[in-house]
Amino acid sequence: RNDYIVLFGDDVRLLDCGWPQKIEECFRNISTNTGLPLGAACVAMNDLSFPGFPTFPVIHRWHLNQFGTLLPKQFVNQGGDP
């Protein structure tokens, strides 16, 4: 269904072919453990260059449906490029 938006840079290489399933599992776990609607969170991929830092956030379709935009107008950056 294309429920996820991932903010990647143009130099990113994905080394885990199972990443979509892991991301989906993270969103399900957050929803189950907190009672929040599925997608009412932001998860991030593991960046080997910056362990523990959420370099590549993943946003669920819920966010766009709820807020009507990916990034607020106050977010000044290179189009959200991390």
N, C-alpha and C positions, 0 to 999 in steps of 0.2 A: 503493500500500500504506500510505500514511500512516506513513512511517518516520521523520519528523522532528517535533520539538517546537521551536517558536521562542518565546522569552520576549519578547513585545512589551509595550509600554506601551499604555494606552488612547488615546493621542494620536498613534500612529504612522501615517504614510501611506507606502505602498509605491509608489515611483516607477518601479520596474523590473519589468515584467511577466514577465521571464525569470528572476526570482530563484530559483525552485525548481530549475531546471536548473543554475544557477551553484553553488548549495549542494551539489547532488548531485555535481557535478564536483569541488568542493573535497574532499569526503569521499573520492571515488575517488582523487584525486591523493595525498592523505595516505596512504591505504592502500597505493597502488602505490609511493610513494617511501620509506615507512618499513617496510613489511612488517607493519604493524599490521592487525588485522581491520577490515573495512569498518565504519565507525561508531565506532571506538575513538578518538574525538577530539572536540573541540568547535570548531566554526567560528563565525564571527560575521559579521553583515551590516555593511555600511558605513553609518555614521550621519553624515549631512551636518552635524549639529550638533556632533559630537565626532569629527572625522576621526582614524583610527588607534586609537580606543578601542573595545573590544568591547562596546558597549552592548547589543546584541541577540544573545545566544548562541543557537546552534542545536545541539540535542542529537539524536543518532540513537537509534533504537529499541534498538540494541546496548547503549547505556548503561542503559536501563531493564531490559533482560533480564539484564544483568550485575550491576547493583547493587540492583535491585528498587525503586528510588525515583528520582524526578527530583532532589530536593534532600535532602541529609542533614539530620537533625533539628537539627544545630548551626547551620544556615543560617537566621539570624533576619532576616527581611525582610518585606516586604508580599506574601507568597506568591510570592516570586521576581520581583516586578515591578521591572524595572530603573529 
